[in-house]
Amino acid sequence: MKNNQILKKIIIANNLKHFELKEIFEQGGMEFSSSQIKAFMAGSQNKNHEKVNDEQFEAFLNGFILYSRGPVDEPTLLPRTIENFIIGLVESENVGAIEEIRCLIEDASDSTAEAD
């Protein structure tokens, strides 16, 4: 598989938007315009298609790790993928899943209070 194909699969699997891709690349140390990011996503037959080289792909993967889990020096930061998942549950009004998450948070809070 080529870098563009892998990139597309990661983007689709994680339901990432163009503005999120821009942020991910920036966290990986590379800045691209929105049109460049769209060119990466364009099919190989499209006249605007641009190949993702290894350095760009590595920057994306490194940025995606930071985007997903947050910086190493801020371990208490809620990973963005979890935050986006919870927002999706709220938007889809999935009451059962939201209630389950609330119970898990309460259990974790109770365990932390008992340990202190």
C-alpha positions as CSV (number, residue, x, y, z in Angstrom):
1,M,0.0,0.0,0.0
2,K,1.1,3.5,-0.7
3,N,1.3,6.3,1.9
4,N,-1.8,8.0,0.5
5,Q,-3.9,4.9,0.7
6,I,-2.8,4.2,4.3
7,L,-3.5,7.9,5.2
8,K,-7.0,7.7,3.7
9,K,-7.8,4.5,5.7
10,I,-6.6,6.1,9.0
11,I,-8.6,9.2,8.3
12,I,-11.8,7.3,7.4
13,A,-11.5,4.8,10.3
14,N,-11.1,7.7,12.8
15,N,-13.6,10.0,11.0
16,L,-11.1,12.9,10.9
17,K,-12.0,16.2,9.3
18,H,-9.7,18.4,7.2
19,F,-9.1,20.9,10.0
20,E,-8.1,18.0,12.3
21,L,-5.7,16.7,9.7
22,K,-4.1,20.1,9.5
23,E,-3.7,20.1,13.3
24,I,-2.3,16.6,13.3
25,F,0.3,17.5,10.7
26,E,1.3,20.6,12.7
27,Q,1.7,18.5,15.8
28,G,4.0,16.2,13.7
29,G,6.1,19.2,12.7
30,M,4.8,20.0,9.2
31,E,2.4,22.7,8.1
32,F,0.2,22.3,5.1
33,S,-2.6,24.4,3.6
34,S,-6.1,23.0,3.4
35,S,-5.7,22.7,-0.4
36,Q,-2.5,20.6,0.1
37,I,-4.3,18.3,2.5
38,K,-7.2,17.9,0.0
39,A,-4.6,17.1,-2.6
40,F,-3.4,14.3,-0.4
41,M,-6.9,12.9,-0.2
42,A,-7.7,13.3,-3.9
43,G,-7.7,10.1,-6.0
44,S,-4.6,9.3,-8.0
45,Q,-6.6,10.1,-11.2
46,N,-7.4,13.6,-10.0
47,K,-5.4,16.4,-11.5
48,N,-4.8,17.9,-8.0
49,H,-3.5,14.6,-6.5
50,E,-0.3,14.9,-4.5
51,K,1.7,12.0,-3.2
52,V,2.5,11.8,0.5
53,N,6.2,11.1,0.9
54,D,7.7,9.1,3.7
55,E,8.7,12.2,5.7
56,Q,5.2,13.7,5.5
57,F,3.7,10.4,6.4
58,E,6.0,10.0,9.4
59,A,5.0,13.5,10.5
60,F,1.3,12.6,10.2
61,L,1.8,9.4,12.3
62,N,3.8,11.2,15.0
63,G,1.2,14.0,15.1
64,F,-1.7,11.5,15.2
65,I,-0.1,9.9,18.3
66,L,0.0,13.3,20.0
67,Y,-3.5,14.2,18.8
68,S,-4.9,10.8,20.1
69,R,-3.3,10.6,23.5
70,G,-2.1,14.1,24.2
71,P,1.5,15.2,25.1
72,V,3.6,12.9,27.3
73,D,4.1,15.7,29.8
74,E,0.3,16.1,30.3
75,P,-0.9,12.6,31.2
76,T,-4.1,13.9,32.8
77,L,-5.3,15.5,29.5
78,L,-8.2,13.6,28.1
79,P,-7.1,12.1,24.8
80,R,-8.9,13.8,21.9
81,T,-10.1,10.6,20.3
82,I,-11.9,9.7,23.6
83,E,-13.3,13.2,23.8
84,N,-14.6,13.1,20.2
85,F,-16.1,9.7,20.9
86,I,-18.0,11.0,23.9
87,I,-19.2,14.0,21.9
88,G,-20.4,11.7,19.2
89,L,-22.4,9.7,21.8
90,V,-24.0,12.9,23.1
91,E,-24.8,14.1,19.6
92,S,-26.4,10.8,18.7
93,E,-28.3,10.8,22.1
94,N,-27.0,7.4,23.1
95,V,-28.3,7.6,26.6
96,G,-27.3,4.1,27.6
97,A,-23.6,4.5,26.7
98,I,-23.5,8.0,28.3
99,E,-25.0,6.6,31.5
100,E,-22.4,3.8,31.5
101,I,-19.5,6.3,31.1
102,R,-20.9,8.4,33.9
103,C,-21.0,5.3,36.2
104,L,-17.4,4.5,35.3
105,I,-16.3,8.0,36.1
106,E,-18.1,7.9,39.5
107,D,-16.5,4.5,40.3
108,A,-13.0,5.8,39.4
109,S,-13.6,8.9,41.5
110,D,-14.7,6.8,44.5
111,S,-11.6,4.5,44.1
112,T,-9.4,7.6,44.0
113,A,-11.0,9.1,47.1
114,E,-10.6,5.8,49.0
115,A,-6.9,5.5,48.1
116,D,-6.3,9.0,49.6
